[in-house]
């Protein structure tokens, strides 16, 4: 086997960017009805926006959903690795080979797992810059490492192998500096410009995977305590949730709640546009993509706990109960009948246009990738031929 070709010279060839997010394939191909999360959405949006620029040749390593290898969608070349239901540790060889086929100048991933350690080692072995973006506050404040001591050490090593670590908000950046000594860059989540405002209906929206950290059963509790309000719950199963059917059955018992097992990403905007409020019951997040979607749709946010960098109150896009359930329930009930909801929604729309437009954010990444490719020529190259 031969080494990967040398990094492209930005002056005379497109920069080859390799994104890695195994569960992102359903975003490229909505006919595949499988769960994905915010990290997958982040990298899908960035990859497809970057692919509009001829100065970048975008590749993407995904899982094997039975699709042909190397297919091109939205001008992004997709390389499949292991089947999505296979053990990542045992399937590391397949991922390694897919990373080699992508033959990128720079690799980027988001959301920590055992895969993060593998991607970092691959880039080190092949002399390629690795860029990592955190997906959750627990990656930054030390919680992930405390909960997963062995895996956490491997992920921490991958952070240190990365040429750049990016966080979603300033609080996460400060926590990461404190817990790792790294100096991350803050780049906000991006969203495609779209007109997603329209007539509102009288329902409260909750959207997210059934992961325990998102506390989906709290939405059932809220529906029970506010029986005169109507709720829509979009909740695809989390891969680690063994009790999903119990959750779905419990939701079916509420006459004021519509439970949806999953909606294609391209259709999500309509639900946000029609919702009167969006509610978040999570114990923790980085910067939820659902917040960006809600703001874009002029849908005010009511959060039980999550308020990254205090943006809900600072930009007047919504309200946060600070973890107080009684306050949270009252905020939801009162805003449903208040003209204040319209003002909060309009503020959210302006906030997204000013801070999350992907056309602006992608320019930051273009500058970063260009600098990394230029500087990578001065770094020693590894042998990078043998699979781990």
N, C-alpha and C positions, 0 to 999 in steps of 0.2 A: 504494500500500500504506500502511496505517496502522500507527502504533506499537503495540506491545503495550499492553494495558490497564495502568493503574497497579497497583503492588503491592497485594495485598489488605490490608485493615486487620484484624489478628488479633482485634480486639475484636468485629467483626461479620461476618466472612466466613472461610471456611476458607483456610489458607495453602496456596498452590499450590506443590508441590515437584516439580521436574523432575529425575529421575535420568537419567544418560546412560551406557549400557553396551551397545554394539552387539551383542555376542554373548550377551547375557543371555536372549534370547527362549526358547531351549530349556528354561530353568528354569521359565518360565511355562507352556510347552506341551511337556511331555515327549514328545509324539508326534514332535517334531522332533529327530532324532538328530544333533546337531551338537555340537562340542566347546565347552567353556566352562572358565573357570578360577576361581581364588579371588576375584578382584576382582568377577566377575559374581555369584558367590554372595553376597558381602558386600552388594552393593547390592540384589539381589533380596530378601534377608532383611529388610534395613532398609526397603525400599519397602513390602513386604507387611505388615510389622508396623505401620508408620506409618499405612497405609491403614485400619487398624482403628479409628482415632481420627477422629471426625467433624470435628475441628478442622483436619484436613489433607486436601487434595485432591491425590492423588498421581498424577503422570504419569511416563512412562518412555519414553525414546527408544531404540529398538533397531534392528537391521538388518532388511532386507527378506528374509524367508524364504518369501515368497509368501502371507503372512497378510493379512487385511483391515486397513486402517489404522484406528486409533482403537478397536480392540476392547478390552473391559474384562475382565481376569482377576484374580481375588483382589482386586477393588475397585481395581485399578490400571489407568489408561487408557494403552494402549500406542500409541506413534506410530512408524511404520516410516520408515526413511531409505533408504540405499543398500543394494544387495545385498551380502551378507557377503563375496562373492568379488571385489568391485570395489575398485579402488584408492581409498583414503580421500582422498588428496589431490585426485584428479580428481573424486571424488564429493562434495566439500565442499559444493556447492550444495544437494544433497539433504539432507544433514545439517542445514545451516543452516535450510532450510525446515521440517524436522521439529522443530527446536528452537523455531521460531516457532509452529508449530501447538500445541506443548505449552503455550505461553503461561504459563510458570511464574513465580512470584515469586522463586524461588531455584533454581539449577541445581547439581547435584553429580555429579562423576565420580570414577573411581578407575583407576589404572594408566596410566602416562604413554605417550604416543604422539603422532603428529602431531595426532590428534584433540584432545588436551588443549589445544594452542595454539588450535585452532579454537573450542573451547568457551569458553575464556577470552576470546577476542576477541568472540565473540557476546555474552557477558554484559557486557563493557565497552561495546559498541555500544548495547546495549539498557538500560543502567543497572540491570542485575540482579546481585545478589551471586552469586559463584561460589565453591563449596566444593570443595576437592580433597582426596582421601585417597590417600596413597601405598600401593603394593601390594608393594613390594620394597625391600630395603635398598640396592640399587644406585641407586635413585632419590635416595637421601639422602646417600650417602657420596661422590658425585662420579663413580662408575663409569659411570653412564649417559651423562653429559655427555662423558666422555673417549672412550667407545666410539662416540658419535654426536654429534660436535661441532656440526654444523649443526642437527640436530633438537633436541639438548640445549639450545641457546640459545633456541629457540622455547618449549620446555617450561619452562625457567627463567623466561622472561617470563610464561608462564601462571601459574606459582606466584606471581609478584609481583602479578598481576592478581587473584588469589584473595583474597577477604575472609577466608578461613580455610583453612589447610592442616592436615590431620590425619594423624598417623602411627599405625602399629600397635603400636609399642613405644618404650620410652624411649631405647634406643640409636639408633634411627633418628631420633628427635627431636633428640638431641644432634648427630648427624652433619649433619642438615639445618640446624641453627643454624650449625654450623661452616662449611658449604660455601655457604650462601645468605644467612645473616644473618636468616632468617625465624624466627619464634617459633611453632612448631607446637603443636597440642594432641594429646595421646595419648588415643585411644579404642580399647579392645580390640575384636577381632573378636567378633561375636555369634553365638549359636546358639539355635534354638528349643528350649524344654524338651521332652524326650522320654525315655521309658524305653527305652534301647537296650542295656541290659545283658542277659545271658543266658548259656546254656551255651557254653563256649569249645570251639573245635575246634583241632586241632594244626596250624594254618597261620600263616605269617608274611605280613602284608599290606603291599603297596606300592601307593600310589595317586597319580596325577598325570599331567599331560600329558607328551608325549614331548619336551618342551623340553630343550635341551642343559644348561641351568642345573640341571635336576633330575637329571641323570646317570642315566637309566634303565638303561643298560647295566651299571652297577655292581650292580644287582639280579641281573642274569644272572650276573655274576661271583660274587656271594654264593651263589646257588643252586648254582653249580658247585663251590664250596669247601665247601658244607655239603650233600652229596648225600642225607643221611638226613632232612633237614628238608623240609617241604612249603611252597610259596610260592604266593600268589595275587597277580597283578600286574594292576591296573586302569589301563590306559594308553591313553587316547584320543590321536589324533594332534595334535601341535601344528601350528598353521597354517604355521609356517616350517620344518617338518621334512620334508626331501626324502628321508630315508632310513628312513621309518617302516616300510615293508614289509620292509626288511632286518632291522629290530629285531624285528618280529613273527615273521619266519621263524626268526631266531636263537632267540627264546624258545620256539618250537615244538619245538626240538631238546632241550629239557630235560624229562625225564620227571617231575621233581618240581616243575614250575612250570606253573600254569594262567594263561594270558595272556588277558585280557578287553579288547576294544577300546574299551569304554565302557559305563557303567552309568548309568541315570537317577539324578539327584540324590536323589530320594525313596527309592531302593533302596540307596544307599550305606551308610546306617546299619546295615543288616543285616550287611554284610561286616565292618564295624568291630566290631560286637557279637560276632561269632563268632570273630574273629581272636585268636590268643594274643598276638601282638606286632604293632605297626606299626613299619616301618622307614623312615627318611628318608635318602636318599643325596645330597641336593641340595648344591650348592656355596654357595648362599645363598638366603634367603627374607626376607620381612618377618615375618609371623607366620602360618604356614601354616594354612589352614582345616582341613586334614587333621589337624593337631594337636588342634584343638578337637573335631573329630569323634571322634578316637581317645579323648580324655579322657572325652567324654560317654559313650562305650561302655565305659568302664573297661578300655581297651586300652592297656597301657604302651607308651611310645615309646622306640625306640632310634635315635639320630641319629648320623650320621657327623660332621656339622659344625654343623648349625643348632640353636641353643639360645637363642632371643631373650630378652634380659634375664636369662639363666640360669634361666629358670623351670622347666626340667626337673629340675634339681638342687635349686633352692630349694624347690619345692613337692613334690619327690619323686614326679613323674609319670612319670619315665623316666630314661634315662641318655644321655650324650653322649660320643663317643670323641675329641672335639677334633681331628678330621681324621685320626686314626691308624687305618688300615684293619685292622691286626691286632687292635687293641683292639676295634674295632667288631664284627668277626666273632666274637670271643670273647664279647662282651657278648650278642650275639644267641643264640649257641649255648647259653650258660650259663643265660640267662633262660628259655629254652624248657623247661627242666627244673627250674626253681626256684619255690618258693612266694613268693619275693620279687616275682615278676611280678604276683601277685594283689594284694599290698599297693600296688605302684606304680599299678596300675589303679584301685584304690579311691581313692587319693589324687588321681588325675586326675579322677575323677568329682566329687569334692568341690571341686576347683579350678575346674572349669567352672561348677558351680552358684554358686560365690561370685563369679566374675569375668567370666563370659561370657554370662549369661542375657540374652537379647534384651529381655526385659520391663524390665530395669533400664537397659540400654544405650540403648534407644530414648528414654528420658526425657532423656538427655543431648542427643540430637539435637533433640528437641522444644524444649528451652530454647534451643539454639543457633539453630535456624531462626526461632523467635519473636523473638529479639533482632535477628537480621539483617534481618528484614522491617521491624521498627520503626525500625531505624537507617537503612534504605535510603531512607527518605523524605527524609533530609537530604543525599543524594548527588545530584549532577547526572545527569540522564538523557541518554543519547545518542540520536542519530537512529534508528539501528538498523533501517533499512528495506532497504538494498541488500545483496544477497548478496555475499560476498567474491569 
